[in-house]
Amino acid sequence: MDGAIFDMDGLLFDTEKIWQRKWHDVADEMGVTLPDEFKNEITGSSGPFMNKVVCKYYHVEDGAEIIKDVYERVHTEAQAHVDMKKGVVEILDYLKDNGFLIAVASSSSRKQILHNIQSAGIQNYFDAIVSGVELSRGKPAPDIFLKAAEQIKCRPEDCYVFEDAINGVTAGHAAGCKTVMIPDMLEPDEETIKKTVMVCKDLIEAKEAIREGKI
């Protein structure tokens, strides 16, 4: 394997809960009640698919303004502080020491990605940054991971994808990457598990699996 592509929210940083809170805050202000299914569908998505989910659950014809509002609220809160998830530095160190080219591919804006990785002091590990906001199709479409593989000059099949969300796993699998899931807010169903090479409890376990040749 030559490349490693990381999702950000819920995988590198403990920010997925902020997203969920902001989605619900906006819904409450609109008098909308979001069911549990909303979290399953929105987590890890971006682009037209995200818009479709927002339209469905917020009962609007176009979700662009709601999405913009939520993005801004998340960015404002994340400006203060975001916690890194367990094992981030350890796996990045291991991959870098072993010659991997590394990308971050997130549904968040480029501005938010840069802020988070710079604030955490991990920006120098990454050879490329891809934001789903800049693509016409976001997760669960494979475009973001195909773009990331292209930017680090690796074939998709020679890349690991690390994801916490079902939509992200679907995207990584569709891109032809070896997809590793580290669940955050959503546990995978059987269909999702089949799209992975392994489901790990954290990035430490993922690093050890690579080191031991299990994946």
N, C-alpha and C positions, 0 to 999 in steps of 0.2 A: 504494500500500500504506500502511496506517495502523498496523499492529501488528507486533511481533516477539516471538516466544516462544522461550525458550531452555531446553533440557534442561540439567542441571547436571553429573552425573558423567560424565567422559570427554569433555565438551564445554567447559564453563567451567573445570573443575578436573581435574587428572590423578589422579582418585580411582577410576577403574574398576578399576585393577590392585589396589587395596586390597580392593575387593569380591571380586574373583576369589580373592585369597589367603585371605580369611576363609571363603569358601564351601568351599575345599579344606581349610583347617585343621579346620573342623567335621566335614567328611566323613572326614578321616584319623582323628580321634578316635572316630568311629563305626565305623571299619573299612570305609568305603565308598570305592570308587574312582570318581571322576567322569570320564567320557569327554569328548572334545573337544566333542561335541554339546551338552553341558550349557551351556557358555559361550555358544553360539549362541542357546540358548533362554532363558536366564536374564537375559542382558544387556539392560538397559533395561526390564525387566518390573516389574510390581508387582501387588498385590491377588490375586484368585483365580487369575489366570493364573500368577503367581509360585508360589503355593501348589501348583498343579497340577504345575509343573515340579519343585519340590522333592520332592513325594510320589513322582513318577516315578523320580527319580535317587537319592534317599536311602532309597527303599523303606519309606516310612512312610505311614500312613493320613491324617495331618494334619501339614502342615509348619509350622504356626504357631510352635511353640517353636523350631524350627531358624531360621526367619526372624527371630524376635525376637533370638535369640542372635547371629546374623550382623550385624544392624542395630546392636546394642550394641557389638560388637567393632569394626565400621567407625567408629562414632562415637567410640569411645575413641582409636583411632589417628589419626583425622582431627582430633581436638582439638589435637594437637601442631602439625601444620603440613600444609597442602595447597598444591601448586603450581598456579597458574593456567596455563591453556593459552595458546599463542601467539595473539595478536590479540584477546584478550577486551576489553581497555580500548579498543583502537582501534575495534572495531566498535560497542561500546556508545556511545562518544563520537560516532561518525558518526551513528548512529541517533537519539540524543538531539538532536543539533544539527539534524537534519532533521525533527523533530517526531513521531517514532515514539513510540507507547506501548509499553512493554516489560514482559514478564512472564517469570518463571522457572517452569517446570513440570517438576518432578522426582519420580521414584519414591522419593526419600529422604524422611525425616521433615521436618516443618516446622522442628523444632529444628536438624537438621543443615544444612538449607538456610540458615537465618538465621546459624548459626555460620560457615559457609563464606563467604557474601557479606559479612558484617560483618568477618571477619578479613582479607579481601582488600581491604576498603574500597570495595566496588562496590555496596553496598546502595542507595545513592541513585539509581542508574540505573533501578531496578525499580519499576514502578507496581503490580505484583501478584505474589503468590507463591501457587503451587498445589502441594500435596503429594499424590502419588498415594495415600499412606497414608490420606488423608481421604476417598477416593472408593470407591464399591463396586466399580467396575471400573477396573483400572489398564491401562497399556500392555500389549499392543498395541491395546486398545480406544481410541477417540478421545476419551473423556470428559475426560481431563486437559487436552487442548488446547481443547476446546469450552468448558470452565470458564474457562480462562485468557483466551480471547478474550472471553468474557462479562464477566470482571472488568475488562478494559481497554476494554470497551465498543466492541469492533470485531467486524465480521463475520468468521467464520473464513476466508472467501475473500480477505479483505483483510489477512491476517496471514502473515508468514513464520514457519515453524517451523525451528529449527536443531537438528539431532540427530546423534548419533554412532552410535546403535545401530539395528539392523534393526527391533526391536520398536517403537522410537520413530518411525522413518520410516513404518512401517505405521500407527501411530496418527495421525501428522500428516496423512498422505494421506487416511485415512478421515474425518478431521475436515474435510477440504476446504481445508486450508491449503496454501500454497506451501512445500513442504518441501525444505530444503537439508540434505544430509548431509555431515558432516565425519567420516570414519571414524576410529575410535580403535583398538579391539582387534579389530574385525571388518571385513573388506572386504565390500562389498555384492555380492550376486549380481545377475544381470540383472533378475530380478523386482523386487528392491528399487530398483535404479537407475531403473526405469520409474515408480516412485512419487515420484521427486524431480524438482525443476526443475533441479537441478545437484548434482554431487558435487564438493566442494572439498577441497584438501589441508589447509587450515587456515582460521581465521576471517578472516585478512587477505585471502585470495583471495575469500572470501564477501563481505566488505565491498566490495572492488573490483568484484565482479560486480554488486552492487546500484548502486554509484556510476555504473558505466558503462551501466546499464540492460540488462544481459544477462539478469537474472532479475526 
